[in-house]
Amino acid sequence: MRDSAQITTPTTVFKQGQFVLYRDPEMFWTGQAGHTFVCRVERSWSDGTHNLIAVATGRPVSHASPHYMRLLPAIDAMRDIDTAPLNPASATDMAPAAVAWLTQQHVTANQRPDLPAQRD
């Protein structure tokens, strides 16, 4: 009989180049600070573990268990742009990337389209 208190996490297949949130289990269970950080998947092994690179520090993490990894979807990273208020006074509350993107869109939308050079 299976223990009803046991919780299983669905298996996620991580691919090279994806961004994940990784929790170092040894640091976590020993109460150390900085145990959870963003990484990029560098390699996947046949045993189901992954080699990661910590984005902020460049520190390698070898054979990370997928049980301590969560995918960071692009939609979450871009939510501030998708939900940005269109009121210019609130631009100070937005991330710099959101402001840059909106500025680029404004410039592009307000330019007269260039015609291709005339052929002789």
TIKOL-510188 format. One record per residue: residue in one letter; x, y, z of N, C-alpha, C, O, CB in turn. Coordinates in steps of 0.001 Angstrom, whole numbers, plus 524288, in hexadecimal, padded with zeros to 5 digits. Glycine has a CB too. Layout:
BEGIN
aXYZXYZXYZXYZXYZ
...
END
This chain:
BEGIN
m8034A7FB5F8000080000800008000080373804DB80000807758050B802A77FC4480001804C3
r801EC808917FD26804E980D5D7FCA4803D781107801327FF678117080300803A6810107F77C
d807E0813B08030E8075F81767807508046B81C338054A8063081EC5801A180CDA818F38098D
s7FFF981D63807A47FCC2821C2805C87FF538270A806D57FDCA82AF0804797F765821978085D
a8032D8274280A4D805CD82C3280B74809F882D718076780BCD831E08071B8083B82C06810E1
q80B7A8299A8044E80F8282A7C8006080D4282DA67FBD68092282C5F7F9B8811C18253A7FE67
i81008831C27FA6980E4F835127F62481228834617F1A6816E5834A47F26980DE883AEE7F7DE
t8101E833847ED0C8138C832FF7E88B812D8837B37E4FE80E88839B87E4548126F82DDE7E58D
t81729839627E2BE8171A83DB87DF188172083B837D99D81A30837FC7D87981BCD8416E7DFFC
p813CC83D7D7D630813E183B827D0D98194383C607CE6581BC0840627CF5380F9A83E2C7CD8B
t81B04838A97CB4F82016839157C8D181FD783D167C46E81C7483CDB7C107821E3833BF7C6BA
t8237E840C17C496823ED844B67C087828DF843A27BD7982CF38427B7BFBE823F484A567C2DC
v82889843FF7B86A82D21843557B52382F73848BB7B43A82CF084C237B1F382BC18408D7AFD6
f83439849787B603836DA84E777B55283A7384E157B09D83CF584A127AFBF839F2850097BA4E
k83AAE8524C7AD9483DCE852607A8D784244856417A967841E985A087AC5C83A6C853BC7A417
q84671855497A68A84AF1858BF7A69B8494085E4F7A53D8464685F277A18F84F2B856CF7A2C6
g84B2F8620E7A83E84A068678A7A74F8456D869A57AA61844BE86E657AAAD8490A868597A1B9
q842378663A7ACB283DC08681B7AFB683F9A86A667B4EE843A1868DF7B710839C8863A07B0A7
f83C8486E1A7B6E183D9D870637BBFD83A4886D9D7C00C835A286CAB7BF3E83C8A876637BC03
v83CC386C537C47183A15869967C8AA83B6B86C307CDDA83F7786EB87CE6B83B99863B67C8C1
l837F586B807D18E8390486CFC7D6EE83B068680B7D99583861864077D98A833FB86F4E7D9C5
y83FA18684E7DBDE84200863B67DE51842A3864AC7E42384461868D67E5CB84759862687DBC8
r84136860CB7E72F841F48610F7ECD68460285CFA7EE4E8451B8584A7EDB783CAE860297EFDD
d84A7985EC67F03684EA885B3F7F1E284CC8858637F6C284C1A85AD87FAD5853E685E4D7F2F8
p84BEC853377F67384995850727FAE684CFB850777FFC784AF1850E48041C8487284AE87F963
e85214850047FF2C8557E85005803D1855598554780695854F98558780B5F85B2784EB080247
m855A58597A8038C8556F85EB0805E68501685FA48085E84FBC861E480C9A856A0862EE801C6
f84BF185DF0805BC846AE85EB9807C1845E185BE280CEC8442385E39810BF842AA85CE3803C8
w84727856CE80D0A84621853A2811B2849BF854E88163E848A08538681AB6846A184DEF8105D
t84E1C8578F8151D8518E85939819678509C85EE781AF6853618610581E468574585882817D7
g84CAC861608188D84B1B866A781A1584EAB86AF98183084EA286F4081A6384AC6866F281FCA
q851B9869F68142E8554186DF58122E8525D871C880E9C84EAA8705A80BE2859D186B6B80F3C
a8541F8769480EB4851CA87A9880B4E85389879BB805AF857868773C804B1853548802D80D28
g8508887BCD8020F851F487B837FC8C8514A8762B7FA27853FC874DB7F6658576A87D2E7FBE1
h84DBE8730D7FC4084D1A86DAD7FA65849F586D457F55B84A02869277F2DF84A8386A747FE8B
t8473C871607F3C5843E58712E7EF24845958756F7EB5E845FC87A007ECD483E0B871D27F09F
f84696873E87E6728487A877AF7E2A084719875F97DD15845D2871717DC1B84E65878677E328
v84765879B87D97D84615878C77D40284AC9876737D13184F33878407D1CD8444E87DE57D14E
c849BC8726A7CE1A84DD586FCC7CB1184C1086F077C5728477086F6F7C42F84F4786A7E7CD8B
r84FD786DEA7C22784EC686C667BCC28507F866B37BC26854B5865367BDEF851B18701A7B8BB
v84D3D8638F7B9A584E7385E087B8D0852B585DAC7B4A48521C85FBD7B0578497085ADC7B726
e856F785B0E7B5F185B4D85A667B25185B68854FD7AFD085CC18546A7AB3C8606485B637B519
r859FA8510D7B2DD85A3B84BAE7B0E58568F8483D7B404855BB849157B8AD85FDF849887B12A
s8545D844587B16485113840787B40A853C183B2E7B3B3855F4839C87AFA984B798403D7B194
w8538D8384A7B7F185603833257B835851DA82EE67B7D284D3F82FD37B8D6859308328B7BD52
s8538F82A457B65684FEE825DE7B5AA84D79824247BAD18495C821A67BAD0852C2821427B32D
d84FF5825737BF3984DAD824017C44C84978827D17C60E847438273C7CA49851ED823B67C86F
g8485482BCD7C2BC8443782F8F7C3FD846238347C7C6A98430E8380F7C7958404482D087C75B
t84B32834C57C7F184D4A8397A7CA6284F1783D4D7C63184F4883C087C18F851D78381F7CE1D
h85069842047C7F3851DD846277C4438568F8492F7C64085746849D27CAF784D41849E07C354
n859B884B097C2A585DD384EC67C3F485B90854327C30B85934855457BEFF862F184DDA7C09D
l85C56857917C6E085A3A85CDC7C6B285E9F860D07C748862DF85F8D7C9248561485DAA7CAFE
i85D868659A7C5AC860F686A0E7C69C85DB286E377C952859B086FE77C7458637686C2E7C15F
a85F6E86FE07CDFA85CAC8740F7D0C285D31879157CD8E8618887AA57CC3385EE9874D17D676
v858E187B917CC5D858DB8801E7C8F185BD5884B17CB5B85EE7887397C8A985343881BD7C7BC
a85B01885C87D04485D5C88A5C7D2BD8632F889CD7D3BB8660F88DA67D37A85AA988B777D7C8
t864F48850D7D4DD86A6B8845A7D67386DAA881397D299872778816E7D2C886AA0881BD7DBA6
g86B2787E597CF2186E0387AF27CB8D86FC6875D77CE0B87295872C87CBA0872AC87DC67C972
r86E1F874F07D2DE86FAE870387D5BB86D2486B607D34D8686786B4B7D27B86E27870AD7DB96
p8703D8675C7D22586DEF8628E7D00A86B6585F437D45286D3A85F227D8C38721B85F557CD37
v8673485CA47D2EA86491858F07D66D8644E853D27D368861AB853767CF6785EDD85AEE7D82F
s8670B84FDF7D5598674784AE27D29586332847167D49686242846C17D94A86CAD8487D7D31A
h860C98443F7D10D85D0F840147D239858BA841D97D5F1857A483F4A7D9DE85FE983B717D48D
a8564E846377D4A7851F28483F7D7CB84D23844D87D6F584BD0843787D28B850B984E087D65D
s84A95843867DB34845DC8405A7DAF484149843B17D910840888480D7DAF4844A283DE87E059
p83E37841AB7D556839B8844AD7D37983593845987D7AF83229848EC7D70D83742841E97CEE5
h835DF842A87DBF88322A843767E04883303848B57E2F482F8C84AA57E5AB832A883F0E7E44C
y837A284B077E231838E58500E7E48E8392F854677E08083B91858797E17083E0784FB07E77C
m836BF853887DC00836C38574E7D7C18312F858887D61E82DD3855177D613839EF855407D314
r8303885D737D4C582B3285F0A7D2A682C36862717CDE382F7D865F57CE0C827D7861FF7D6CF
l8296C861687C9AE829FA864667C4EA8282E86A037C5C68243686AF57C852826E4861DA7C078
l82B1286DA57C3AC829918732D7C3D8827A1874AB7BE6982AC0875FA7BAFF82E47876C97C59E
p82287874787BD9A8206A875987B86E8213B87B497B6D88211287ED07BA1B81AA58744A7B847
a8221A87C1A7B1DA822E4881637AFCE81E32884E07B0E581ED3889927B1B9823F3881337A9F0
i81993882AE7B0E9814E6885DB7B1D48151D888827B72A8133888CE37B7C280FF6882787B16C
d81768885E77BB0B817EA8885E7C02E81BE488CC87C01881B23890CD7C29F81977884527C445
a8202488C087BD2C82428890137BCDA82233894DC7B9F182402899347BAEE8290688DF37BA32
m81E868941E7B65E81CAC898687B3208177389AA37B4F58154689E0F7B26081C328969B7AD93
r81571898C87B94E8105689A887BB36810228A0647BC2580C148A2CF7BB3D80EF8897B67C033
d8146D8A2BE7BDEF8144D8A8647BEF5813688AB7C7B9F5810F88AFA17BA15819668AA277C18B
i815588A9867B5928145A8AC2D7B09A80EB38AB587AEF380C138AEFE7AD3D8181C8AA307AC50
d80CDD8A6917AF788078D8A5527ADCF803668A82B7B0F87FF2C8A94E7AEFB806A889F8A7AE2E
t804978A9507B5DD800BE8ABCB7B941802248B1757BA7C7FFDA8B3D37BDFD800368A8BA7BE4A
a805EB8B3A57B798807B48B8F77B8B7803498BCDD7B7E7800798BC957B40380C668BA687B53E
p802AD8C0777BB887FEBB8C48D7BADA800548C82B7B665804F88C9137B5857FDFB8C7B47BFFB
l7FC918CA2D7B3A77FDBE8CD997AF407FE238D34D7B0E67FEF58D6B97AD9F7F99B8CD017AB0F
n7FD928D4517B5D77FDF18D98A7B80C803BC8DAEE7B8B4806788D8367BB937FAF88D9E17BD62
p805BC8DF1C7B61F80B4E8E06A7B66E80D2C8E1947BBF9811C18E0B67BD2580C6F8E50D7B301
a809D18E37D7BF6180B728E4C17C4BB80CE78DFD87C7C680FD58E0287CB93807178E7B47C798
s80AEA8DB577C62B80C0A8D6907C917810D48D3BC7C700811FD8CF6A7C8C48075E8D2F07C8F0
a813A68D6097C34B818418D3827C10181C7F8D2907C51A81FA98CEFF7C47B81A728D6D77BC8B
t81C9D8D5A97C93C8209D8D4DF7CD3A81FC98CFCD7D033823658CDE67D2BE820AA8D9707D104
d81B108CD8D7CFEE819EF8C8AC7D2A481B488C3E27CF5281B138BF7A7D13E814358C8817D430
m81CA78C4B67CA6281DB38C05B7C6E3823848BF117C6D2826D28C25F7C7F581BC78C19A7C15D
a824AE8BA367C57782A178B88F7C4E582C818BB6C7C042829B68BCB67BC8F82A7A8B2897C42B
p831998BC747C0578341D8BF2C7BC00833438BC787B6B6832B58BF1C7B2BB839E68BFA37BD0F
a833278B7517B6A4832488B4857B1B682CE48B5B97AF8282C3E8B6337AAC5832E68AE9A7B281
a8290D8B6377B2EE823C08B7727B126823978BCEF7AED58211F8BDC77AACA81FCB8B6F87B5B2
v826278C09A7B150826438C5F57AF5C828FE8C6207AA0F827248C8B67A674829098C99E7B34D
a82D648C3607A993830448C34D7A49F82CF58C0F87A04482CDC8C30779BEC8355C8C0347A532
w82A488BCBF7A163827078BA3C79D6A8229A8BDDF79BBC8219B8BE8279713824C98B50A79F7E
l81FF98C03C79F8181BAD8C3C379E3281D9A8C88479B2681AED8CA5A7979A818DF8C5867A32A
t822388CA8579C81824768CEEF799AC825868CD6A7940B824548D06079073829838D0D579C51
q827C08C8D379344828DC8C6FB78DF4823CC8C66378ADA8238D8C7DF7864982BD78C1BB78E1A
q81FD88C44278D4A81AD68C39878AA08187C8C8DA789238163B8C969784ED817088C08D78E13
h819018CCAE78C94816F08D1E478B8C819B18D459786DD817288D68778369817898D56479063
v81EEC8D3FD786C1821F78D63578273820848D39077D5881FA38D63077969827DC8D5A67837D
t820448CE6777D6081EFE8CB70778A7819808CCB2776BB818A98CD4F7720981F808C592779AE
a815DA8CD1577A3A810668CDF8778C480F888D379776A280BE38D45D773A080CDA8CD0B77D72
n812D98D7237782B812138DC8C7769A815B98DE4E77235816398E2FF77145812CD8E00777B3C
q8183D8DAB476F8A81B988DC0376B24818C88DAF7766088159C8D76176596820B48D8EC76B60
r81A018DE1A76250817E28DD4175D1B81AD98D8A575AB381FA78D88875AE38185A8E2547599D
p818208D4F37588081ADB8D07E7565281E548D21B751BE81CC28D53B74E70816F78CC5A75498
d8230A8CFF275196826A88D10374D57825218CDC07489D823C78C9287490782C5B8CFDB74F00
l825668D0507441C8245F8CD7A73F488298B8CB4373D5282DA88CD9D73E21821C18D11673B13
p829598C6CE73AC982E358C4B2738A98305F8C8577347382D758CB36731EC82D518BF2873668
a835788C82C733C2837FC8CB7472FC3835DB8CA0F72A63834EA8C5807292D83E078CACA72FE0
q8351F8CE1872733832FE8CD36721FD8371B8CAAD71E8B83BA48CC4471E92831148D26171F8A
r835888C6C271B9A8391A8C40F7180F839348C6D7712CB835398C8CB710EE8377B8BE447175F
d83DA58C6F97108983E158C95F70B5983D0F8C5807071183D458C6E270277843698CBC170A9A
END
